[in-house]
Amino acid sequence: MSFIHVQHLCKRFYVRKKRKNGSLLREKETVDALKDVSFEIEKGELIGYIGPNGAGKSTTVKILSGILTPDAGEVEVGGKVPWKNRKTHVQHIGVVFGQRMQLWWDVPVLDSYSLLKDIYRIPEAAYRQRLNELTEALNLGDLLRTPLRQMSLGQRMRAELCGSLLHQPEILFLDEPTIGLDAVSKLALRSFLKWENREHQTTILLTTHDMEDIAALCSRVMVLGRGQKLYDGSLQNLLHHYDRRRTVEIRYAGPDCMPDLPETVSMQKEGDGFRLTYEPEKLPTAELLSCLQQGGPIRELTVQPQNIDHLIADMYQEMGL
């Protein structure tokens, strides 16, 4: 059996509606957070779990980590049912929620790590070795005696990752870990996750809205929408299906040069050049370049693929999410 085994997973919540005028009671509404979701994850995989807000991503993570109990379905992580064997299960998992902190706010992070060592019953020698390894990999050496409240968001996230990995879990659940981080912090975090996955074969399930994180880290993605699994496969195949537009920026050598283009091409004047948008399926790139060359001598030409966030937005729109 796979390391993570999920079959026909269902979870619903009951939400009270706003009280209507003149009514003493509020009606309940049933929200299906997960509807018949099934997937398998092998040990050592790094999986991207994506979908719009309210798709059910965080609910899945909470069930896999043992926080929630599903209404129906089968779930096993490392041979254990998370909500039934929770005490044993949590000894082998790490969880990082981007908007919630597990470390103590007013004490130095080293004191929080010492308490986590006792909670997870990590032997002293193993704790020292792992702490040194993570401190070096996450560049935390100067921050160990700093209270969490005095750190920047990027520093806090690095400290949180260290705390969640001290006991060397077999699987790491990351729920939007890069939210609010600057570009430098994101790059450092991605580099560390690749290192952790490679060096220790840690299975990582990453949920995020930052598609650059997914593109940089995950070879396999699962798409969730309205509580249902819509796609499971490579990111390249997913993007190729929705990669329908290209952008061309062109500048001619002469001021009177003007391309004669088909109606399928959208053209805008920008400064001393033009910005074109076209669909390769309707007009092959080679034919477009031929039309552009007929407009006059070209000084500069740049062809850009569609932004990955736009691709995912198109995918959500086509799927009705």
C-alpha positions as CSV (number, residue, x, y, z in Angstrom):
1,M,0.0,0.0,0.0
2,S,1.1,3.6,-0.7
3,F,2.5,5.7,2.1
4,I,-0.6,7.9,2.0
5,H,-3.8,6.1,1.1
6,V,-7.0,8.1,0.6
7,Q,-10.2,6.5,-0.7
8,H,-13.7,8.1,-1.1
9,L,-13.0,10.8,1.5
10,C,-16.0,13.0,2.4
11,K,-16.4,15.8,4.9
12,R,-19.3,18.2,5.4
13,F,-19.8,21.2,7.7
14,Y,-23.0,22.7,8.9
15,V,-23.1,26.5,8.7
16,R,-25.8,28.7,10.3
17,K,-27.3,31.2,7.9
18,K,-27.9,34.8,8.9
19,R,-31.2,35.2,10.9
20,K,-34.0,36.4,8.7
21,N,-36.2,39.3,9.8
22,G,-38.8,38.2,12.3
23,S,-37.3,34.7,12.7
24,L,-36.2,33.4,16.1
25,L,-34.1,30.6,14.6
26,R,-31.3,30.5,12.1
27,E,-31.4,27.9,9.3
28,K,-28.5,25.5,8.8
29,E,-26.7,25.1,5.5
30,T,-24.7,22.0,4.6
31,V,-21.4,22.6,3.0
32,D,-19.6,19.7,1.4
33,A,-15.9,20.4,1.9
34,L,-14.8,17.1,0.4
35,K,-16.8,14.9,-1.9
36,D,-15.4,11.4,-2.8
37,V,-11.7,12.4,-2.9
38,S,-9.2,9.6,-3.6
39,F,-5.5,9.6,-4.1
40,E,-2.3,7.8,-3.3
41,I,1.1,9.3,-2.4
42,E,4.3,7.3,-2.3
43,K,7.0,7.9,0.4
44,G,9.5,10.6,-0.6
45,E,7.2,12.5,-3.0
46,L,6.8,16.2,-3.1
47,I,3.2,17.0,-4.1
48,G,1.5,20.3,-4.9
49,Y,-2.1,20.4,-3.7
50,I,-3.8,23.4,-5.4
51,G,-7.2,24.9,-5.8
52,P,-9.2,28.1,-5.2
53,N,-10.2,29.3,-1.8
54,G,-12.8,27.0,-0.2
55,A,-11.8,24.0,-2.4
56,G,-11.1,21.8,0.6
57,K,-7.3,21.8,0.7
58,S,-6.9,22.8,4.4
59,T,-9.7,20.3,5.3
60,T,-7.7,17.5,3.6
61,V,-4.5,18.5,5.5
62,K,-6.4,18.6,8.8
63,I,-7.8,15.1,8.2
64,L,-4.5,13.7,7.2
65,S,-2.9,15.2,10.3
66,G,-5.6,13.8,12.6
67,I,-7.2,17.2,13.6
68,L,-10.5,16.4,11.9
69,T,-12.5,13.2,11.5
70,P,-14.1,12.6,8.1
71,D,-17.7,11.7,7.6
72,A,-16.9,8.9,5.2
73,G,-14.0,7.3,3.4
74,E,-10.7,5.6,4.2
75,V,-7.4,7.3,5.1
76,E,-4.1,5.7,6.1
77,V,-0.8,7.6,6.6
78,G,2.1,5.3,7.1
79,G,-0.2,2.5,8.0
80,K,-2.1,4.5,10.6
81,V,-5.5,6.0,10.7
82,P,-4.8,9.6,11.7
83,W,-7.8,10.4,13.9
84,K,-7.8,6.9,15.5
85,N,-4.1,6.6,16.2
86,R,-3.5,10.3,16.8
87,K,-0.9,10.0,19.6
88,T,1.3,7.6,17.6
89,H,0.5,9.4,14.3
90,V,1.7,12.9,15.3
91,Q,5.1,11.6,16.3
92,H,5.8,11.0,12.7
93,I,4.4,14.1,11.0
94,G,5.2,17.8,10.9
95,V,2.6,20.5,10.1
96,V,3.2,24.2,9.2
97,F,0.2,26.5,8.7
98,G,1.3,29.8,7.1
99,Q,-1.1,31.9,9.2
100,R,-0.6,30.1,12.6
101,M,2.4,29.7,14.8
102,Q,3.2,26.7,17.0
103,L,6.3,28.3,18.7
104,W,5.8,30.4,21.8
105,W,5.6,34.1,21.1
106,D,7.5,35.7,24.0
107,V,10.3,33.2,24.6
108,P,13.5,32.6,22.6
109,V,13.0,30.0,19.9
110,L,15.7,27.8,21.4
111,D,13.5,27.5,24.5
112,S,10.5,26.5,22.3
113,Y,12.7,23.9,20.6
114,S,13.8,22.5,24.0
115,L,10.2,22.1,25.0
116,L,9.4,20.4,21.7
117,K,12.3,18.0,22.3
118,D,10.6,16.9,25.6
119,I,7.2,16.7,24.0
120,Y,8.4,14.4,21.2
121,R,10.9,12.7,23.6
122,I,13.8,13.2,21.3
123,P,17.1,11.8,22.7
124,E,19.6,14.6,23.6
125,A,22.2,13.5,21.1
126,A,19.7,13.2,18.3
127,Y,18.2,16.5,19.2
128,R,21.6,18.3,19.1
129,Q,22.5,16.8,15.8
130,R,19.2,17.6,14.2
131,L,19.1,21.1,15.6
132,N,22.6,21.9,14.2
133,E,21.6,20.5,10.8
134,L,18.5,22.5,10.6
135,T,20.1,25.6,12.0
136,E,22.7,25.5,9.3
137,A,20.3,24.7,6.5
138,L,17.8,27.4,7.5
139,N,20.4,30.0,8.5
140,L,19.0,30.4,12.1
141,G,22.3,30.6,14.0
142,D,21.8,34.3,15.0
143,L,18.2,33.9,15.8
144,L,18.1,31.0,18.3
145,R,18.0,33.3,21.3
146,T,15.6,35.8,19.8
147,P,11.9,35.7,20.9
148,L,9.5,34.9,18.0
149,R,7.7,38.3,18.4
150,Q,11.0,40.2,17.5
151,M,11.4,38.3,14.2
152,S,10.3,39.3,10.7
153,L,7.7,37.1,8.9
154,G,10.4,35.3,6.9
155,Q,12.5,34.6,10.0
156,R,9.4,33.3,11.9
157,M,8.6,30.9,9.0
158,R,12.1,29.5,9.0
159,A,11.9,29.1,12.8
160,E,8.5,27.3,12.4
161,L,9.9,24.9,9.8
162,C,12.8,24.1,12.1
163,G,10.4,23.4,15.0
164,S,8.2,21.2,12.9
165,L,11.2,19.1,11.7
166,L,13.1,18.6,14.9
167,H,11.7,15.1,15.4
168,Q,12.6,14.2,11.8
169,P,9.0,13.4,10.7
170,E,8.3,11.1,7.8
171,I,5.8,13.6,6.3
172,L,5.5,17.3,6.3
173,F,2.2,19.1,5.7
174,L,2.7,22.7,4.5
175,D,-0.4,24.9,4.3
176,E,0.5,28.1,2.4
177,P,3.9,28.4,4.0
178,T,5.1,31.3,1.8
179,I,2.1,33.6,2.4
180,G,3.4,37.2,2.9
181,L,7.0,36.3,2.3
182,D,9.4,38.5,0.2
183,A,11.2,37.1,-2.8
184,V,14.4,36.4,-1.0
185,S,12.6,34.5,1.8
186,K,10.6,32.5,-0.8
187,L,13.7,31.4,-2.6
188,A,15.5,30.4,0.6
189,L,12.4,28.4,1.7
190,R,12.1,26.6,-1.6
191,S,15.8,25.7,-1.5
192,F,15.5,24.2,2.0
193,L,12.4,22.1,1.1
194,K,14.3,20.6,-1.9
195,W,17.2,19.8,0.4
196,E,15.0,18.3,3.1
197,N,13.1,16.1,0.6
198,R,16.4,15.0,-1.1
199,E,18.5,14.4,2.0
200,H,15.9,12.7,4.2
201,Q,13.3,11.5,1.8
202,T,10.7,13.5,3.7
203,T,7.3,13.3,2.0
204,I,5.9,16.8,1.6
205,L,2.4,17.9,0.8
206,L,2.3,21.5,-0.2
207,T,-0.8,23.6,-0.5
208,T,-0.4,27.1,-1.8
209,H,-1.8,29.8,-4.1
210,D,1.8,30.8,-5.2
211,M,2.2,28.9,-8.4
212,E,5.8,29.8,-8.6
213,D,6.3,27.6,-5.5
214,I,4.6,24.7,-7.2
215,A,6.6,25.1,-10.4
216,A,9.9,25.3,-8.5
217,L,9.2,22.3,-6.2
218,C,6.6,19.9,-7.4
219,S,6.7,17.5,-10.4
220,R,3.2,16.3,-9.5
221,V,0.1,18.3,-8.7
222,M,-3.4,17.6,-7.6
223,V,-6.2,20.1,-8.3
224,L,-9.1,20.4,-6.0
225,G,-12.3,22.3,-6.7
226,R,-15.6,22.4,-4.8
227,G,-14.4,19.5,-2.7
228,Q,-13.7,17.2,-5.7
229,K,-10.4,16.1,-7.2
230,L,-10.2,17.5,-10.7
231,Y,-6.7,16.6,-11.8
232,D,-3.8,14.5,-10.7
233,G,-0.6,14.5,-12.8
234,S,2.4,16.5,-13.9
235,L,2.3,20.3,-13.8
236,Q,3.7,20.5,-17.3
237,N,0.8,18.6,-18.8
238,L,-1.7,20.7,-16.8
239,L,-0.2,24.0,-18.0
240,H,0.2,22.8,-21.6
241,H,-3.6,22.3,-21.8
242,Y,-4.3,25.9,-20.8
243,D,-1.2,27.5,-22.3
244,R,-3.1,29.1,-25.2
245,R,-1.8,32.6,-25.4
246,R,1.6,34.2,-26.1
247,T,2.8,37.8,-25.7
248,V,5.2,39.4,-28.2
249,E,6.9,42.7,-27.7
250,I,8.5,44.1,-30.9
251,R,10.4,47.3,-31.8
252,Y,11.2,48.2,-35.4
253,A,14.3,50.0,-36.7
254,G,12.2,52.6,-38.5
255,P,9.4,54.9,-37.1
256,D,7.1,54.2,-40.0
257,C,7.2,50.4,-39.8
258,M,3.9,48.7,-39.1
259,P,3.0,45.0,-39.1
260,D,0.0,43.7,-41.1
261,L,-1.6,41.1,-38.8
262,P,-4.6,38.8,-38.9
263,E,-7.7,39.8,-36.8
264,T,-6.9,37.0,-34.3
265,V,-3.9,39.0,-33.1
266,S,-4.5,41.8,-30.5
267,M,-2.0,44.7,-30.9
268,Q,-1.3,47.7,-28.7
269,K,1.1,50.5,-29.2
270,E,3.6,50.8,-26.3
271,G,6.2,53.6,-26.5
272,D,8.3,53.1,-29.7
273,G,7.1,49.5,-30.1
274,F,4.1,47.2,-30.1
275,R,2.7,44.6,-27.7
276,L,0.9,41.7,-29.4
277,T,-1.2,38.9,-27.9
278,Y,-2.0,35.8,-30.0
279,E,-3.0,32.1,-29.7
280,P,-0.6,29.6,-31.2
281,E,-3.5,27.2,-32.0
282,K,-5.1,29.8,-34.3
283,L,-1.9,31.4,-35.6
284,P,1.4,29.4,-35.4
285,T,4.4,31.4,-34.1
286,A,6.3,30.9,-37.3
287,E,3.5,32.5,-39.4
288,L,3.3,35.4,-36.9
289,L,7.0,36.0,-37.2
290,S,6.7,36.0,-41.0
291,C,4.0,38.7,-40.8
292,L,6.1,40.8,-38.4
293,Q,9.2,40.6,-40.7
294,Q,7.1,42.0,-43.5
295,G,6.4,45.1,-41.4
296,G,10.0,46.3,-41.7
297,P,13.5,45.7,-40.2
298,I,13.2,44.5,-36.6
299,R,15.4,46.0,-33.9
300,E,14.1,44.0,-30.9
301,L,11.7,41.0,-30.5
302,T,10.7,39.2,-27.3
303,V,8.2,36.2,-27.2
304,Q,6.8,35.5,-23.7
305,P,4.7,32.6,-22.5
306,Q,1.6,33.3,-20.5
307,N,2.1,34.0,-16.8
308,I,1.6,30.8,-14.8
309,D,-0.9,32.6,-12.5
310,H,-3.0,33.5,-15.5
311,L,-2.9,29.9,-16.7
312,I,-4.2,28.7,-13.4
313,A,-6.9,31.4,-13.4
314,D,-8.0,30.3,-16.8
315,M,-8.1,26.7,-15.6
316,Y,-10.3,27.7,-12.6
317,Q,-12.6,29.7,-14.9
318,E,-13.0,26.9,-17.4
319,M,-13.7,24.4,-14.6
320,G,-16.3,26.7,-13.1
321,L,-14.5,27.2,-9.8
